[in-house]
Amino acid sequence: MTPDILCFGEPMLEFNQQPDGNYLPGHGGDTSNAAIAAARQGASVGYFTHLGDDTFGNSFMDLWSNEGVDTSTVQQVSNAHTGIYFVTHGKDGHEFSYFRAGSASSRIVPEDLPLDALRTTKVLHVSGISQAISDTAADAVFEAIRVVKEAGGMVSYDTNLRLKLWPIERARAVTHAAMLHCDIALPGMDDAVHLTGLDDPVAIVDFYQGLGAKIVALTLGAKGTLVATQKDRQLVPVQEVAAVDATAAGDTFDGAFLARIVAGDDPFEAARYANGAAALATLGYGAVAPMPTREAVSAFLAKES
């Protein structure tokens, strides 16, 4: 049976700098993070990508298996490697250094797509990074979106802008083109300012709704999440916590939000839940380890209400 949510992108092994200067190995990659976050909320989730037939690739296969993420559409290849990245922390926040050129995921072409899974999933989740890693990967995402939409499924898109991967002009062109066919837009405020040239959250939500999104959830950091549907919009507050590392907070939001959407929540309820999940994910170091379970999020929200 095809999972309700199918994520597509590039997983990367993570080395996250600790307070003592050493690096903690872990797993990253925005859409992989989102898949795991959704699975920890009890959603039915699968992943599509290519990995190297190497130790790092094997590590991801073990991770997803342990987390309950379906890997039937993942392929390990012998002619390319699994990507890695480093996270360092300074006075301006966390910074990323990538070693992903020529990775297995970046070599994906449209002909590699798992068409049966795309035609039967409820939600396809992709991101700007899914498209930024190579021209062929960008084409594959466009084709995946087309297949899902033609089959009656929904598409979720997180802009997740990384200017180290592509120039802003191309990022705007590609992400805006993708958003024309997406149902759920998940931009962050900083990304949206760069991509749209706007600095007012209401105007940004209007912009993405104008491109066609039925649901927009614009994350505003400590100010909350501005959620808009075709009939209503609300600023959903965020819960304050003593954050130590925001590495995958946005990805956790995405996964938790989609998990609640497929469970039947309205977008405002889903955002409240996802804000709580994202807040809890900042309490530890690394992308995956601090992601909360459904039980932890429910207990946190019950205490906050």
KAPESUL-V25887 format. One record per residue. PHI is phi in whole degrees, -180 to 180 (none if undefined). BURIAL is + if it has 16 or more other C-alpha atoms within 10 Angstrom, else -. Layout:
PHI,BURIAL  PHI,BURIAL
This chain:
none,-  -69,+  -61,+  -65,+  -119,+  -120,+  -101,+  -139,+  170,+  -118,+  -81,+  -141,+  -70,+  -109,+  -123,+  -107,+  -67,+  -99,-  -56,-  -85,-  94,-  -76,-  -113,-  -94,-  -73,-  -163,+  -122,+  -142,+  104,+  -59,+  -76,+  -67,+  -57,+  -62,+  -62,+  -67,+  -60,+  -65,+  -63,+  -69,+  -92,+  94,+  -78,+  -87,+  -133,+  -130,+  -134,+  -122,+  -170,+  -115,+  -122,+  -70,+  -84,+  -142,-  -60,-  -67,+  -64,+  -60,-  -62,-  -68,+  -61,+  -66,-  -58,+  -62,+  -61,-  -67,-  -89,+  81,+  -92,+  -67,+  -115,+  -66,-  -105,+  -91,+  -124,+  -97,+  -119,+  -93,-  -102,-  -156,+  -104,+  -84,+  -73,+  -135,+  -151,+  -118,+  -114,+  -116,+  -123,-  -139,-  -65,-  -98,-  106,-  -94,-  -124,-  -114,-  -124,-  -106,-  -130,-  -128,+  -57,+  76,-  -65,+  -59,+  -65,+  -69,+  -94,+  -62,+  -123,+  -54,+  -67,-  -84,-  -64,+  -84,-  -60,-  -61,-  -66,+  -65,+  -74,+  -118,+  -77,+  -80,+  -137,+  -98,+  -115,+  -135,+  -150,+  -60,+  -65,+  -55,+  -96,+  -77,+  -72,+  -172,+  -63,-  -69,+  -66,+  -60,+  -63,+  -65,+  -65,+  -58,+  -68,+  -62,+  -60,+  -60,+  -63,+  -64,+  -65,+  -63,-  -88,-  93,-  -85,+  -106,+  -122,+  -112,+  -137,+  -102,+  -61,+  35,+  -72,+  -129,+  -72,-  -74,-  -96,+  -159,+  -72,-  -60,-  -63,-  -71,-  -59,+  -61,+  -61,-  -73,+  -68,+  -65,+  -64,-  -67,+  -63,+  -60,-  -118,+  -101,+  -91,+  -122,+  -102,+  -125,+  -83,+  -96,+  -61,+  -61,-  -59,+  -64,+  -60,-  -66,+  -79,+  -101,-  78,-  -105,-  -127,-  -104,-  -54,+  -64,-  -65,-  -66,+  -62,+  -58,-  -60,+  -72,+  -66,+  -64,-  -75,+  128,+  -64,+  -80,+  -130,+  -122,+  -123,+  -94,+  -82,+  -119,+  65,+  -67,-  -82,-  107,+  -131,+  -89,+  -110,+  -133,+  -116,+  -73,-  -115,-  -156,-  -148,+  -144,-  -90,+  -94,+  -69,+  -107,+  -87,+  -81,-  -139,-  -87,-  -68,-  -118,-  -159,+  -98,+  -50,+  -123,+  -62,+  -65,+  -67,+  -63,+  -56,+  -57,+  -64,+  -67,+  -61,+  -67,+  -60,+  -75,+  -63,+  -70,+  -81,-  109,-  -68,-  -77,-  -60,+  -75,+  -64,-  -63,+  -69,+  -60,+  -64,+  -67,+  -60,+  -65,+  -63,+  -65,+  -61,+  -65,+  -69,+  -88,+  -86,+  -140,+  -91,+  99,+  -83,+  -96,+  -52,-  -81,+  -61,+  -81,+  -87,+  -60,+  -64,-  -67,+  -66,+  -62,+  -67,-  -64,+  -69,-  -65,-  -71,-  -79,-  -82,-
